[in-house]
Amino acid sequence: MKIKKVIFKNIFTGICAAGALMMVNIIPAQAVVVYSNDFETDTNGFNTTARGSLTSNNAGDISIWLGGDRSFTNKSIYLTLTGLTVGNTYDVMFDLLIGGTWDGSWSFGPDYFRLLSSSSGALVNATFGVGRAPTRKTQTYSDANPLGDGGLFFHGEGVDVFFGGIPSIFYFGHGAGNPLLSFTANSMTETLTFQSSDWQGISDEFFAIDNVVISTKTQSGTTSSVPEPAPLALLGLGLMGLAVMRIFLSRIQ
């Protein structure tokens, strides 16, 4: 009888271990959104209320953009995030509209767009060229080189929505092949700076942003995982099995 008890205890332990592994594999790491704004109703978190309507895609659909009033020329705007967890990594997603005749690093430039993190430094720091472009390499931005450290590329390199002239839209954090930007918080408060600068200063060179989303990184150990319905059901079955096994073991003692 004692041998049977040992055997069943070993089986019991194996079932528990298998169940634990199954639960780890089934419960996915899910990103937790800490900030989201499409600017349709407000500009909460930003230091500006400048909004305006701009085309958002090649179908001509209209959306409200921060800076859509074309006021963001040679300007810095700030997003302040609070309640972050020190040491956690956060992903940054947004759409960038480059409006006007940005000249990249060409003779009337350089025309820069930057995204700066108070914790991690520059996430984007490159020249952009759009509009009536010369047919040569004039900008330092590419999807693979958001820091502008990969040499020169053709006007409009990496653009996701191109209107055949001006303006053009670049996606960050979503869309095939686009840059995945992130910062690691060194404080509970983070400041993200979106800014443009150019030496020419022509008023038609502006930028606007839309669909800003900040979320925890979708990697195991850095996100809060919540069991979904299927894993919960499995967990319930597992607990029932443990109860049955416990009764069985008590009867063979």
N, C-alpha and C positions, 0 to 999 in steps of 0.2 A: 504493500500500500504506500509505503514511504517513497519507493522508486517511482510509482505513478505520480505522486504529488510533485516530485522534483521535475519529472517530464512535463507535467502540465504547467508548472511554474515557468519552465523554459519557453514553452509555447506561448504562455501569457506575455512574457517579456518580449518575445519576437513580434507578437502582434502589436504591442504598444510601440515598439521601435518603428515598425513598418508604417503604422498609422501616423506617427509623428513625421516621418519622411514624406508621406503622402500629403499631409497638411502643408508642410513647408513648400512643396512643389506646386500645390494647387493655389494657395493664397498669393496673388500677385502683388508686387509693390505698386502702389498707386500714388501719383503725384497729388499733393495737396496745394490747391491754389490759394496764395496769400494776397494776391491783388489782381483785379481784372477790371478793365474799363474799355468800352467802345465809344465813349464820349457822346453817345446819343442823348444822354440826360444830364451829365455833370462832368467835372474835371477833378473829382476828389483825389487828393494826394499830390497833385501837381501845384506848382507855384503860379500858374496862369489859368485864366478862364477863356483864353482865345480859342474860339472854335469856328468852323465854317464848313460848308458843304463842298465836297469834291467828288469827282468820279472815282469809283473804287475798283472798276474792272473794265475789260474791253467791251462788255455788254452795255456799258453806259449807266450802270446802277449808281445811285448817289448815296454817299455816306457822310456822316459828320466826322471830321478829323480835328484833332488838336493841332492848331496852326493852319487850319483850312481857310482862315481869312487872309492867308498869305503874309502874315506878320512876322513869321520866323525866318528872318534873313539876318545873317551874322548875329545870331542870338543863342543864348543858352537857356534851357528850361530844365526844371528839376522835379523828380519824383522822389518823395520821402516815404520809405517803408518802415514800419515799426513792428515790434513784437516778434522779431526774427530770433532764431536759435543760433547762438554763436557756434561756429564750426560747421554748420549745415551749408550745403551747396544748393543754390537756387538757379533755376533756368529762367531766361528772359526771352519772351516772344513779343514781336510787334511788327507792324507794317510801316515801311518808310516810304513816303512820297517825296521824290526829288523833283521840284518844280522849277522851271526856268532853264536858262542856258548855262548849266553848270559846265565848266571847262576842264575838269579834271586837273592834271598837272601841266596843262598846255600853257601857252604864252599868256593868257588872261587869268590864269589861276595862280596858285593852286586853290581849288575849291574843296574844302574838307567837310565831311560829316564825322562826328565822333559820338560814341556812347562810352561814358566813363563811370566806373563803379568806385564808390568811396572805399570799398574793401579790397577790390582786386585790380584796380587800375583800368586801363583802356580795354574795352571789349570790341569796339569798332574804332578805327582811326585811319581813314583812307580818303583819297580824293575820288570824286565821282564825276563822270562826264555824261550828260544827256543832252537831248535837243538836236540841233542841226550839227551833227558831229563830223569832224574831219575823219577820213577813213584811215586813221592810224592809231597807234596805241597811246592813249592819253591819260588813263586813270590807273590808280594803284589798287582800287577795290576789285576783288573777285570773291566768289563764294568760298573759295578755299583760303583766301587771304584777307579776312576782314580787318586785319591790322595793317594792311597796306605794305607788307614786307615781302611780297613775292614778285616785285618788278612792275612793269607797265602792261596794261591790258587795253583792249579796244573800248571805245565809248560804249556805255551801256552793258558792259560785261556783268553777268549775274542778274540782270533785270528779270522780274517775274511777270509784270504787266507793263507792256510797252504800247503807248498810244500813237506811235508813228512820229513822234516829235516830242512834245512836252505836255504833261509831266510823265514820269515813269515811277513804278512801284517796285520796291525790293522787299522780300519777305525774310524775316529773321526768326529762327526757332521753329518754323514749320515749312512744309513744301519740300519736294524732292531736291536733294543736293544743297539746300540752303544752310547757312551757318547755324550751329547750335551754340548759343551764348550762355554763359553761366558765371556766377560769382560765388565765393565762399564768404559768408558773413563773419566779420570779426567784431561785430557789435550787434545789439538788438535793434539798432537803427541803421538803415542803409540809405544813401542818396545816390540815385542814378541821374546822370547829367546827359541830356541830349543837346547837341550843339552843332552849329555850322560856323564856318569861317572861310573867308576868301579875301584875297588882296585887292580884288577889283571893286567889290562893293556894289555891283549893279543890283537894283532893287528887285528885279524879277527872279533872282536866284533865291528860292525859299525852300523850306522843307516842312513836312507835316507828318504826324504819326497817328496810328489807329490800332485798335485791337491789341492793347498792351496787356499781357498776362505774365505774372510772376508766380512760379510754382516750385515746390520742392523737387529735387531731382529724382527721377524714376529709377532708382537703383536700390537694391536690397540694403537695408540698414540705414538709409537716409530718408525713408518715407514712412508714414504711418499706414500700416496695412490693416484693412478691415475685411474679415471673411465675407465672401459673397454667398448667396443662397445655397449653391451647390456644396461648397466646403462646409457650411453650417450643417447641412443635412448629413454629410459624411461624419462630421464631428458627433452629431446626435447618435448615429448608428454605432460609432465607435464606443461611446459611453454606454449604450445599451449592451454592447458586446462585453464590455468590461464587467458590468453588473452580473450578466449571466455567468461569466467565467468565475467570478468571485463566489457565487452561490454553489457552482459545481465543485470548486476547490474545497469549500467548507464541508461538503457532503462526503468527500473522500478522505478527510482527515481522520 
